[in-house]
């Protein structure tokens, strides 16, 4: 793993794409699927949030009016196909430039749906199309246009991206 500063030349001044942040990058060997990565991540985040809640939960609630919720395991998982159906049923149309991905409003819609349906603040959106994850994300053998990848949304905001990396030489 690596913990270090990241600098991006984004013109954005939103909470979505910070121009400077601290990143935690993790590489795992000997996994069987991206499910292994998601499982590790949700356990790690639950542990970290539990410590933050125990040590600072009361102060965070007092100062910011936000209750620190320790998430249950496992985090809900929905495929990109399911996410698109949720967004479609809400009446929102994802802009064409975001085709194959979720724009910020779609991420908020999916997160609200998951919170209403599962009572959970986190959701893994899985199985992104190759059109938006073409570089090194492994493809399913039986569905070569779909990657073994995910984004983790928390309260409507993408907080992590992950995948099983392609390791097959061919």
C-alpha positions as CSV (number, residue, x, y, z in Angstrom):
1,X,0.0,0.0,0.0
2,X,0.9,3.6,-0.4
3,X,-0.4,6.7,1.4
4,X,0.7,9.9,-0.3
5,X,-0.3,13.3,-1.8
6,X,-2.1,13.4,-5.1
7,X,-2.3,16.6,-7.3
8,X,-4.7,16.9,-10.2
9,X,-5.0,19.7,-12.7
10,X,-8.8,19.8,-12.4
11,X,-10.5,23.1,-13.0
12,X,-13.1,22.0,-10.5
13,X,-13.6,23.5,-7.1
14,X,-16.2,21.0,-5.9
15,X,-16.0,18.2,-3.3
16,X,-16.1,15.7,-6.2
17,X,-12.7,16.1,-7.7
18,X,-10.3,17.8,-5.3
19,X,-7.2,19.2,-6.9
20,X,-5.1,18.0,-4.0
21,X,-5.8,15.2,-1.6
22,X,-4.2,12.3,0.3
23,X,-4.7,8.9,-1.4
24,X,-4.5,5.4,0.0
25,X,-3.5,3.0,-2.9
26,X,-3.6,-0.7,-2.2
27,X,-2.4,-3.6,-4.4
28,X,-3.4,-7.2,-3.4
29,X,-1.9,-10.3,-4.8
30,X,-3.4,-13.8,-5.2
31,X,-7.1,-12.7,-5.4
32,X,-9.8,-14.6,-7.3
33,X,-12.0,-11.6,-8.2
34,X,-12.8,-8.0,-7.5
35,X,-15.0,-9.3,-4.7
36,X,-11.9,-10.0,-2.7
37,X,-10.9,-6.3,-3.0
38,X,-14.4,-5.1,-2.1
39,X,-14.5,-7.4,0.9
40,X,-11.1,-6.2,2.2
41,X,-12.1,-2.5,1.7
42,X,-15.4,-2.7,3.5
43,X,-13.9,-4.5,6.5
44,X,-11.1,-1.9,6.6
45,X,-13.5,1.1,6.3
46,X,-15.8,-0.4,8.9
47,X,-12.9,-0.7,11.3
48,X,-11.6,2.8,10.7
49,X,-15.1,4.3,11.0
50,X,-15.7,2.4,14.3
51,X,-12.5,3.9,15.8
52,X,-13.4,7.4,14.6
53,X,-16.9,7.0,16.0
54,X,-15.6,5.8,19.4
55,X,-12.9,8.4,19.7
56,X,-14.5,11.4,18.0
57,X,-18.2,10.6,17.3
58,X,-19.6,12.9,20.0
59,X,-17.4,15.8,19.0
60,X,-18.2,15.4,15.3
61,X,-21.9,15.4,16.1
62,X,-21.6,18.4,18.4
63,X,-19.4,20.5,16.0
64,X,-20.9,19.5,12.7
65,X,-24.3,18.0,13.4
66,X,-23.3,14.7,11.7
67,X,-23.7,11.4,13.4
68,X,-20.9,9.0,12.5
69,X,-22.6,5.7,11.5
70,X,-20.5,2.5,11.7
71,X,-21.6,0.6,8.6
72,X,-22.8,-3.0,8.7
73,X,-21.2,-5.7,6.6
74,X,-21.4,-6.5,3.8
75,X,-21.9,-3.3,1.9
76,X,-24.7,-3.5,-0.7
77,X,-23.6,-4.2,-4.2
78,X,-25.4,-3.2,-7.4
79,X,-24.2,-3.7,-11.0
80,X,-24.0,-0.7,-13.4
81,X,-26.9,-2.2,-15.2
82,X,-29.0,-2.1,-12.0
83,X,-27.8,1.4,-11.3
84,X,-29.0,2.6,-14.7
85,X,-32.4,1.0,-14.1
86,X,-32.6,2.8,-10.7
87,X,-31.7,6.1,-12.3
88,X,-34.2,5.6,-15.2
89,X,-37.0,4.7,-12.7
90,X,-36.3,8.0,-10.9
91,X,-37.0,10.0,-14.1
92,X,-33.5,11.3,-14.4
93,X,-31.7,11.0,-17.7
94,X,-27.9,10.6,-17.5
95,X,-26.2,13.0,-19.9
96,X,-24.7,11.4,-23.0
97,X,-21.2,12.5,-22.1
98,X,-21.4,10.2,-19.1
99,X,-22.5,7.2,-21.1
100,X,-21.5,4.0,-19.3
101,X,-20.7,5.9,-16.1
102,X,-22.7,7.7,-13.5
103,X,-22.7,11.5,-13.3
104,X,-22.9,13.2,-9.8
105,X,-26.7,13.4,-9.9
106,X,-27.0,9.7,-10.8
107,X,-24.6,8.8,-7.9
108,X,-26.9,10.7,-5.5
109,X,-30.0,9.0,-6.9
110,X,-28.4,5.5,-6.5
111,X,-27.2,6.3,-3.0
112,X,-30.7,7.5,-1.9
113,X,-32.2,4.4,-3.3
114,X,-29.7,2.2,-1.4
115,X,-30.3,4.1,1.8
116,X,-34.1,3.8,1.4
117,X,-34.0,0.2,0.4
118,X,-31.1,-1.2,2.5
119,X,-30.7,1.4,5.2
120,X,-27.0,1.7,4.2
121,X,-24.8,4.8,3.5
122,X,-22.4,2.8,1.3
123,X,-22.9,1.0,-2.0
124,X,-20.5,-0.7,-4.4
125,X,-21.5,-0.1,-8.0
126,X,-19.9,-2.9,-10.0
127,X,-19.3,-4.2,-13.5
128,X,-18.4,-1.1,-15.4
129,X,-18.3,-1.3,-19.2
130,X,-15.0,-1.5,-21.0
131,X,-15.9,1.8,-22.6
132,X,-15.1,3.7,-19.3
133,X,-12.6,1.3,-17.8
134,X,-10.6,0.0,-20.7
135,X,-7.0,0.3,-19.5
136,X,-6.1,-2.5,-17.0
137,X,-9.3,-3.6,-15.4
138,X,-9.9,-7.3,-16.0
139,X,-12.8,-8.4,-18.2
140,X,-15.1,-11.2,-17.6
141,X,-14.4,-14.2,-19.7
142,X,-18.0,-14.7,-20.6
143,X,-18.7,-11.0,-21.0
144,X,-15.7,-9.3,-22.5
145,X,-17.3,-5.9,-22.6
146,X,-17.7,-5.8,-18.8
147,X,-14.9,-5.2,-16.3
148,X,-14.4,-6.7,-12.9
149,X,-14.4,-3.2,-11.4
150,X,-16.3,-1.0,-8.9
151,X,-16.8,2.4,-7.4
152,X,-17.7,2.9,-3.8
153,X,-20.3,5.5,-3.2
154,X,-20.8,7.0,0.3
155,X,-23.8,9.3,0.9
156,X,-24.0,10.0,-2.8
157,X,-20.3,10.7,-3.5
158,X,-17.8,8.4,-5.2
159,X,-15.0,7.8,-2.6
160,X,-13.0,4.9,-4.1
161,X,-12.4,3.1,-7.4
162,X,-11.1,-0.4,-7.6
163,X,-10.9,-3.5,-9.8
164,X,-9.2,-6.8,-10.3
165,X,-6.3,-5.9,-12.5
166,X,-5.7,-7.6,-15.8
167,X,-2.8,-10.1,-15.5
168,X,-3.4,-12.4,-18.4
169,X,-0.7,-11.7,-21.0
170,X,-2.9,-12.4,-24.0
